[in-house]
Amino acid sequence: MKEWYQSKELVGLSGFPATPQGVNKKAKAERWLRRKAQGIEGRAYEYHLFSFPTHIQLELCTVLPIEWVTSDLTQLSDDKRLFIQLILEADDALLNTLYNQVIHKGMESMCATTCHQ
């Protein structure tokens, strides 16, 4: 499952800017999780999948690997079932809250939010 995307890969997706520069500006304004692009010289960045709105994650067809969708869900591990449940039932506000907790407080806070309700 691909997790990191360069701005040129995001150009023109639903509601995204039409240029890589526009995508970078949006990423900066919305404080997307980024890293230096692998194997590229200069100041190129890649942005993490979970920085994007849910509809973009689904548009990229990488949120739920096809084998998860087509398999018997009872055969999946608990963490994968929880992940699927979060993506399918959550709205952008909840996903952004979880994302911010992971980024700012660590994975333990996400588990406290999703596992102990």
MDTraj code that builds the backbone (N, CA, C; nanometers):
import mdtraj as md
import numpy as np

residues = "MET LYS GLU TRP TYR GLN SER LYS GLU LEU VAL GLY LEU SER GLY PHE PRO ALA THR PRO GLN GLY VAL ASN LYS LYS ALA LYS ALA GLU ARG TRP LEU ARG ARG LYS ALA GLN GLY ILE GLU GLY ARG ALA TYR GLU TYR HIS LEU PHE SER PHE PRO THR HIS ILE GLN LEU GLU LEU CYS THR VAL LEU PRO ILE GLU TRP VAL THR SER ASP LEU THR GLN LEU SER ASP ASP LYS ARG LEU PHE ILE GLN LEU ILE LEU GLU ALA ASP ASP ALA LEU LEU ASN THR LEU TYR ASN GLN VAL ILE HIS LYS GLY MET GLU SER MET CYS ALA THR THR CYS HIS GLN".split()
xyz = np.array([
    [0.0850, -0.1171, 0.0000],
    [0.0000, 0.0000, 0.0000],
    [0.0898, 0.1236, 0.0000],
    [0.0683, 0.2103, -0.0952],
    [0.1475, 0.3319, -0.1062],
    [0.1006, 0.4333, -0.0024],
    [0.1959, 0.4909, 0.0705],
    [0.1619, 0.5866, 0.1761],
    [0.2037, 0.7294, 0.1450],
    [0.3045, 0.7481, 0.0615],
    [0.3622, 0.8808, 0.0379],
    [0.3437, 0.9206, -0.1080],
    [0.3045, 1.0468, -0.1297],
    [0.2763, 1.0972, -0.2637],
    [0.3462, 1.2300, -0.2865],
    [0.4040, 1.2443, -0.4053],
    [0.4619, 1.3716, -0.4450],
    [0.3490, 1.4618, -0.4932],
    [0.3719, 1.5918, -0.4862],
    [0.2671, 1.6865, -0.5243],
    [0.2226, 1.6664, -0.6687],
    [0.3139, 1.6276, -0.7574],
    [0.2750, 1.6085, -0.8981],
    [0.1760, 1.4928, -0.9143],
    [0.1729, 1.3997, -0.8194],
    [0.0777, 1.2884, -0.8250],
    [-0.0611, 1.3291, -0.7764],
    [-0.0705, 1.4424, -0.7085],
    [-0.1962, 1.4863, -0.6489],
    [-0.2672, 1.5933, -0.7306],
    [-0.1980, 1.6445, -0.8307],
    [-0.2533, 1.7510, -0.9150],
    [-0.3833, 1.7037, -0.9794],
    [-0.4863, 1.7882, -0.9673],
    [-0.6115, 1.7615, -1.0361],
    [-0.7067, 1.6659, -0.9673],
    [-0.6683, 1.6100, -0.8523],
    [-0.7638, 1.5263, -0.7797],
    [-0.8769, 1.6142, -0.7289],
    [-0.9890, 1.5553, -0.6983],
    [-1.1095, 1.6291, -0.6565],
    [-1.0799, 1.7379, -0.5547],
    [-1.0933, 1.8626, -0.5964],
    [-1.0749, 1.9749, -0.5055],
    [-0.9308, 2.0156, -0.4817],
    [-0.8375, 1.9498, -0.5466],
    [-0.6966, 1.9843, -0.5299],
    [-0.6537, 2.0816, -0.6388],
    [-0.5502, 2.1614, -0.6129],
    [-0.5012, 2.2562, -0.7121],
    [-0.4554, 2.1874, -0.8417],
    [-0.4452, 2.2669, -0.9457],
    [-0.4112, 2.2162, -1.0783],
    [-0.2611, 2.2162, -1.1075],
    [-0.1799, 2.2596, -1.0106],
    [-0.0347, 2.2610, -1.0306],
    [0.0345, 2.2022, -0.9081],
    [0.1557, 2.1481, -0.9269],
    [0.2313, 2.0999, -0.8108],
    [0.2571, 2.2104, -0.7090],
    [0.2813, 2.3325, -0.7563],
    [0.3048, 2.4444, -0.6659],
    [0.1808, 2.4725, -0.5809],
    [0.0641, 2.4620, -0.6431],
    [-0.0601, 2.4817, -0.5702],
    [-0.0825, 2.3739, -0.4651],
    [-0.0477, 2.2500, -0.5001],
    [-0.0590, 2.1398, -0.4043],
    [0.0349, 2.1646, -0.2862],
    [0.1576, 2.2075, -0.3154],
    [0.2537, 2.2358, -0.2080],
    [0.2033, 2.3472, -0.1161],
    [0.1420, 2.4494, -0.1748],
    [0.0880, 2.5598, -0.0956],
    [-0.0255, 2.5096, -0.0054],
    [-0.1127, 2.4269, -0.0601],
    [-0.2228, 2.3683, 0.0182],
    [-0.1661, 2.2815, 0.1299],
    [-0.0650, 2.2014, 0.0981],
    [-0.0028, 2.1130, 0.1973],
    [0.0557, 2.1942, 0.3129],
    [0.1210, 2.3037, 0.2796],
    [0.1801, 2.3875, 0.3839],
    [0.0722, 2.4525, 0.4701],
    [-0.0312, 2.5038, 0.4055],
    [-0.1392, 2.5707, 0.4786],
    [-0.2141, 2.4741, 0.5707],
    [-0.2285, 2.3495, 0.5271],
    [-0.3029, 2.2514, 0.6054],
    [-0.2125, 2.1638, 0.6932],
    [-0.0846, 2.1948, 0.6909],
    [0.0145, 2.1255, 0.7748],
    [0.0147, 1.9733, 0.7544],
    [0.0227, 1.9324, 0.6263],
    [0.0281, 1.7902, 0.5962],
    [0.1591, 1.7311, 0.6457],
    [0.1542, 1.6065, 0.6861],
    [0.2741, 1.5328, 0.7228],
    [0.3573, 1.5138, 0.5963],
    [0.4857, 1.5504, 0.6043],
    [0.5705, 1.5407, 0.4848],
    [0.7059, 1.4832, 0.5209],
    [0.7756, 1.4408, 0.4175],
    [0.9145, 1.3971, 0.4298],
    [0.9856, 1.4336, 0.3010],
    [1.1171, 1.4365, 0.3066],
    [1.1956, 1.4625, 0.1856],
    [1.1698, 1.3499, 0.0876],
    [1.1455, 1.3853, -0.0369],
    [1.1179, 1.2850, -0.1399],
    [1.2383, 1.1941, -0.1585],
    [1.2125, 1.0663, -0.1649],
    [1.3167, 0.9661, -0.1782],
    [1.3776, 0.9710, -0.3191],
    [1.5079, 0.9793, -0.3261],
    [1.5796, 0.9729, -0.4535],
    [1.5686, 1.0956, -0.5411],
    [1.5285, 1.2082, -0.4853],
    [1.5157, 1.3314, -0.5631],
    [1.6023, 1.4390, -0.4998],
    [1.6821, 1.5043, -0.5828],
    [1.7659, 1.6132, -0.5352],
    [1.6810, 1.7375, -0.5104],
    [1.7283, 1.8238, -0.4229],
    [1.6600, 1.9504, -0.3985],
    [1.5565, 1.9410, -0.2884],
    [1.4608, 2.0359, -0.2932],
    [1.3621, 2.0478, -0.1865],
    [1.2289, 1.9827, -0.2229],
    [1.2322, 1.8658, -0.2767],
    [1.1080, 1.7954, -0.3116],
    [1.0578, 1.7178, -0.1902],
    [0.9259, 1.7226, -0.1690],
    [0.8658, 1.6534, -0.0563],
    [0.7603, 1.5543, -0.1034],
    [0.7362, 1.4588, -0.0168],
    [0.6255, 1.3657, -0.0335],
    [0.5327, 1.3865, 0.0857],
    [0.4040, 1.3673, 0.0609],
    [0.3040, 1.3892, 0.1643],
    [0.2354, 1.2575, 0.1988],
    [0.2064, 1.2396, 0.3279],
    [0.1486, 1.1144, 0.3739],
    [-0.0006, 1.1057, 0.3396],
    [-0.0420, 0.9873, 0.3013],
    [-0.1788, 0.9585, 0.2619],
    [-0.2811, 1.0086, 0.3633],
    [-0.2557, 0.9909, 0.4922],
    [-0.3539, 1.0280, 0.5937],
    [-0.3613, 1.1776, 0.6182],
    [-0.2800, 1.2557, 0.5464],
    [-0.2922, 1.4009, 0.5518],
    [-0.4080, 1.4492, 0.4645],
    [-0.4526, 1.3658, 0.3714],
    [-0.5535, 1.4054, 0.2737],
    [-0.6944, 1.3778, 0.3269],
    [-0.7943, 1.4511, 0.2748],
    [-0.9328, 1.4215, 0.3120],
    [-0.9687, 1.2772, 0.2727],
    [-1.0674, 1.2226, 0.3397],
    [-1.1077, 1.0840, 0.3171],
    [-1.1407, 1.0568, 0.1711],
    [-1.2124, 1.1482, 0.1059],
    [-1.2511, 1.1222, -0.0337],
    [-1.1290, 1.1124, -0.1253],
    [-1.0223, 1.1833, -0.0924],
    [-0.8999, 1.1730, -0.1719],
    [-0.8307, 1.0402, -0.1443],
    [-0.8296, 0.9978, -0.0187],
    [-0.7714, 0.8676, 0.0141],
    [-0.8408, 0.7581, -0.0656],
    [-0.9722, 0.7639, -0.0708],
    [-1.0474, 0.6637, -0.1456],
    [-1.0226, 0.6759, -0.2951],
    [-1.0103, 0.7979, -0.3440],
    [-0.9835, 0.8202, -0.4863],
    [-0.8484, 0.7602, -0.5273],
    [-0.7537, 0.7638, -0.4365],
    [-0.6221, 0.7083, -0.4655],
    [-0.6217, 0.5551, -0.4601],
    [-0.7321, 0.4985, -0.4124],
    [-0.7486, 0.3519, -0.4089],
    [-0.6388, 0.2804, -0.3326],
    [-0.5901, 0.3440, -0.2273],
    [-0.4853, 0.2783, -0.1499],
    [-0.5210, 0.2661, -0.0036],
    [-0.6333, 0.3225, 0.0362],
    [-0.6698, 0.3155, 0.1768],
    [-0.7018, 0.1720, 0.2160],
    [-0.7814, 0.1036, 0.1350],
    [-0.8162, -0.0351, 0.1626],
    [-0.7592, -0.1233, 0.0526],
    [-0.6507, -0.1939, 0.0804],
    [-0.5961, -0.2829, -0.0219],
    [-0.7035, -0.3791, -0.0705],
    [-0.7022, -0.4069, -0.1986],
    [-0.8085, -0.4851, -0.2605],
    [-0.8275, -0.6209, -0.1929],
    [-0.7197, -0.6806, -0.1425],
    [-0.7348, -0.8104, -0.0765],
    [-0.8142, -0.7986, 0.0526],
    [-0.8143, -0.6808, 0.1164],
    [-0.8951, -0.6611, 0.2371],
    [-1.0427, -0.6542, 0.1996],
    [-1.0715, -0.5842, 0.0912],
    [-1.2099, -0.5620, 0.0512],
    [-1.2729, -0.6910, 0.0014],
    [-1.1968, -0.7719, -0.0712],
    [-1.2521, -0.8922, -0.1323],
    [-1.2423, -1.0138, -0.0419],
    [-1.1706, -1.0041, 0.0679],
    [-1.1555, -1.1190, 0.1566],
    [-1.2692, -1.1241, 0.2580],
    [-1.2793, -1.2349, 0.3254],
    [-1.3728, -1.2501, 0.4366],
    [-1.3180, -1.1648, 0.5518],
    [-1.3893, -1.0595, 0.5888],
    [-1.3385, -0.9661, 0.6890],
    [-1.3156, -1.0323, 0.8240],
    [-1.3834, -1.1433, 0.8504],
    [-1.3610, -1.2119, 0.9773],
    [-1.2228, -1.2751, 0.9832],
    [-1.1589, -1.2887, 0.8696],
    [-1.0252, -1.3473, 0.8634],
    [-0.9149, -1.2446, 0.8916],
    [-0.9507, -1.1174, 0.8934],
    [-0.8515, -1.0118, 0.9132],
    [-0.8172, -0.9962, 1.0604],
    [-0.6988, -0.9433, 1.0858],
    [-0.6588, -0.9149, 1.2236],
    [-0.7449, -0.8012, 1.2792],
    [-0.7489, -0.7908, 1.4112],
    [-0.8299, -0.6872, 1.4765],
    [-0.7897, -0.5475, 1.4328],
    [-0.6579, -0.5225, 1.4178],
    [-0.6148, -0.3879, 1.3813],
    [-0.6587, -0.3521, 1.2399],
    [-0.6593, -0.4477, 1.1473],
    [-0.7051, -0.4183, 1.0111],
    [-0.8559, -0.3950, 1.0082],
    [-0.9318, -0.4730, 1.0856],
    [-1.0769, -0.4516, 1.0925],
    [-1.1072, -0.3142, 1.1524],
    [-1.0332, -0.2754, 1.2572],
    [-1.0522, -0.1433, 1.3170],
    [-1.0207, -0.0334, 1.2160],
    [-0.9145, -0.0518, 1.1414],
    [-0.8758, 0.0451, 1.0390],
    [-0.9865, 0.0606, 0.9353],
    [-1.0385, -0.0496, 0.8856],
    [-1.1462, -0.0455, 0.7867],
    [-1.2681, 0.0238, 0.8460],
    [-1.3031, -0.0101, 0.9678],
    [-1.4182, 0.0513, 1.0329],
    [-1.3998, 0.2021, 1.0455],
    [-1.2813, 0.2455, 1.0857],
    [-1.2557, 0.3895, 1.0987],
    [-1.2713, 0.4614, 0.9656],
    [-1.2137, 0.4056, 0.8602],
    [-1.2180, 0.4703, 0.7295],
    [-1.3603, 0.4748, 0.6753],
    [-1.4327, 0.3644, 0.6890],
    [-1.5668, 0.3590, 0.6314],
    [-1.6686, 0.4412, 0.7092],
    [-1.6522, 0.4528, 0.8399],
    [-1.7527, 0.5192, 0.9222],
    [-1.7147, 0.6605, 0.9645],
    [-1.5886, 0.6928, 0.9594],
    [-1.5436, 0.8225, 1.0101],
    [-1.5651, 0.9327, 0.9077],
    [-1.5833, 1.0521, 0.9581],
    [-1.5857, 1.1680, 0.8708],
    [-1.4489, 1.2359, 0.8781],
    [-1.4303, 1.3363, 0.7965],
    [-1.3000, 1.4033, 0.7926],
    [-1.2615, 1.4632, 0.9271],
    [-1.3578, 1.5117, 1.0030],
    [-1.3263, 1.5735, 1.1325],
    [-1.2644, 1.4706, 1.2267],
    [-1.3231, 1.3500, 1.2326],
    [-1.2675, 1.2466, 1.3193],
    [-1.1296, 1.2038, 1.2714],
    [-1.1144, 1.1845, 1.1412],
    [-0.9843, 1.1436, 1.0887],
    [-0.8783, 1.2498, 1.1161],
    [-0.9144, 1.3766, 1.1023],
    [-0.8188, 1.4837, 1.1319],
    [-0.7823, 1.4846, 1.2798],
    [-0.8794, 1.4590, 1.3679],
    [-0.8512, 1.4525, 1.5114],
    [-0.7532, 1.3397, 1.5416],
    [-0.7787, 1.2229, 1.4852],
    [-0.6890, 1.1087, 1.5066],
    [-0.5500, 1.1379, 1.4519],
    [-0.5443, 1.1941, 1.3338],
    [-0.4162, 1.2287, 1.2714],
    [-0.3386, 1.3254, 1.3612],
    [-0.4046, 1.4306, 1.4099],
    [-0.3367, 1.5281, 1.4948],
    [-0.2893, 1.4663, 1.6259],
    [-0.3670, 1.3749, 1.6807],
    [-0.3249, 1.3087, 1.8033],
    [-0.1996, 1.2251, 1.7796],
    [-0.1970, 1.1539, 1.6699],
    [-0.0790, 1.0714, 1.6398],
    [0.0426, 1.1596, 1.6192],
    [0.0268, 1.2666, 1.5436],
    [0.1390, 1.3546, 1.5140],
    [0.1884, 1.4257, 1.6396],
    [0.0958, 1.4752, 1.7230],
    [0.1347, 1.5589, 1.8355],
    [0.1532, 1.4845, 1.9670],
    [0.0860, 1.3719, 1.9839],
    [0.0925, 1.3046, 2.1130],
    [0.1415, 1.1613, 2.1050],
    [0.1528, 1.1077, 1.9874],
    [0.1989, 0.9700, 1.9733],
    [0.0855, 0.8717, 1.9550],
    [0.1204, 0.7531, 1.9153],
    [0.0250, 0.6488, 1.8833],
    [-0.0620, 0.6101, 2.0026],
    [-0.0115, 0.6225, 2.1250],
    [-0.0888, 0.5845, 2.2428],
    [-0.2191, 0.6634, 2.2517],
    [-0.2162, 0.7917, 2.2156],
    [-0.3372, 0.8727, 2.2243],
    [-0.4419, 0.8271, 2.1247],
    [-0.3995, 0.7807, 2.0076],
    [-0.4951, 0.7315, 1.9101],
    [-0.5632, 0.6062, 1.9630],
    [-0.4869, 0.5169, 2.0214],
    [-0.5444, 0.3951, 2.0771],
    [-0.6425, 0.4281, 2.1891],
    [-0.6113, 0.5266, 2.2688],
    [-0.7014, 0.5668, 2.3761],
    [-0.8329, 0.6190, 2.3190],
    [-0.8256, 0.6893, 2.2068],
    [-0.9463, 0.7455, 2.1460],
    [-1.0298, 0.6392, 2.0776],
    [-0.9682, 0.5478, 2.0049],
    [-1.0428, 0.4541, 1.9227],
    [-1.0724, 0.3218, 1.9922],
    [-0.9923, 0.2806, 2.0867],
    [-1.0058, 0.1475, 2.1437],
    [-1.0810, 0.1460, 2.2753],
    [-1.0941, 0.2590, 2.3412],
    [-1.1516, 0.2607, 2.4748],
    [-1.2752, 0.3466, 2.4854],
    [-1.3546, 0.3525, 2.3784],
    [-1.4748, 0.4353, 2.3818],
    [-1.5885, 0.3594, 2.4462],
])
top = md.Topology()
chain = top.add_chain()
for i, resn in enumerate(residues, 1):
    res = top.add_residue(resn, chain, resSeq=i)
    for name in ("N", "CA", "C"):
        top.add_atom(name, md.element.get_by_symbol(name[0]), res)
traj = md.Trajectory(xyz[None], top)
